[in-house]
Amino acid sequence: MTIRRVLWAYCAVALLVFSLYARTANASWWTDDNDPDNKPEEPLHTHPGHEDDTDPDATLEVACGSVIKLKHVNTGFRLHSHQVGYGSGSGQQSVTSVSQTDDGNSLWVVRGAHGKKRCKQGEPLSNGDIIRLQHLQTRLNLHSHNHQSPLSKQQEVSCYGPDGSGDTGDNWRVTTHTDSGKWMRGEEVEFHHVETGGYLHSHTVTFQHPIPGQQEVTVIQRQNANTRWSTEEGIYFPEPSKALPLAAEPLDDVVHEDTTPN
């Protein structure tokens, strides 16, 4: 009985060793290199500059209801807000831009314009459309008015309006730079402040305590390289024609302006 047990144990060890070898070996007799089933997997489809996209049909259009991060093209910083009020000017919640790409305080919900016709989730947006950008974490709207910004003494940008309620100072006209006129993810875009006529802007002027290293965000009256932004990380909805046949809730007001030359 003792010899039989030893033989069984030896066989068990031999089988275990062979199994481990077979799993890790790269011998030609174990796999057929000509078998298409053994070819290495193709990488998942990605869109240039958006390596997090794994769906070849991923939506590239920005739409009503999209939750987005906006990158300042010149500096690479993301538009940002937080529960820190300005120490001057309006005293409202401050808006800055930050270098981090994974900060939840840089997420904004694209909503319709204040006081206008409501738009549906997934409705694509184009050049000339008037929108609001609601800060996801604090539910206040991106806003501007005739107060001076704290560092460069340009026009202040703040967050305003509890739970998205605000005024016409929250309205921004989308200015695209695409041939189609559509607001596309990753393409440069500008935001024209409807009430004061300026453009959303950031630059390398930075704050100290309590938000060291964060860049000032302002409105300036003329377009330049520092008024350009691009839509980057976020949640994008399919066009209504591509979506499941579910009723879409209106997401406040969006104004579609006719930009066709007369």
Number of C-alpha atoms within 10 A of each C-alpha: 6 6 8 9 10 11 12 11 12 12 12 12 12 11 12 12 11 11 12 10 11 12 9 8 12 10 9 8 8 10 12 12 11 8 8 8 10 10 10 7 7 6 7 11 14 15 15 8 9 12 10 11 16 13 11 10 11 14 17 19 23 27 29 28 25 22 22 24 25 25 25 27 19 14 16 16 23 30 26 26 26 17 13 13 16 16 11 13 16 18 12 19 21 24 27 23 25 25 17 13 15 11 12 15 18 27 25 28 22 24 28 28 26 23 15 13 14 18 23 20 22 24 22 22 23 23 21 21 22 27 26 28 25 26 28 20 15 19 18 23 28 26 26 26 17 15 16 17 21 18 15 14 11 17 24 28 26 27 26 24 17 11 13 22 14 19 14 16 19 28 28 29 23 21 21 24 15 14 6 10 14 23 26 23 21 20 18 19 24 22 23 25 24 18 14 15 13 20 25 25 27 27 18 15 12 18 15 9 7 8 13 10 16 22 25 24 30 26 27 21 16 12 16 11 12 18 26 24 28 22 23 18 21 16 15 19 21 20 18 17 9 10 11 10 8 7 9 14 12 17 19 22 20 25 20 18 12 10 11 5 4 4
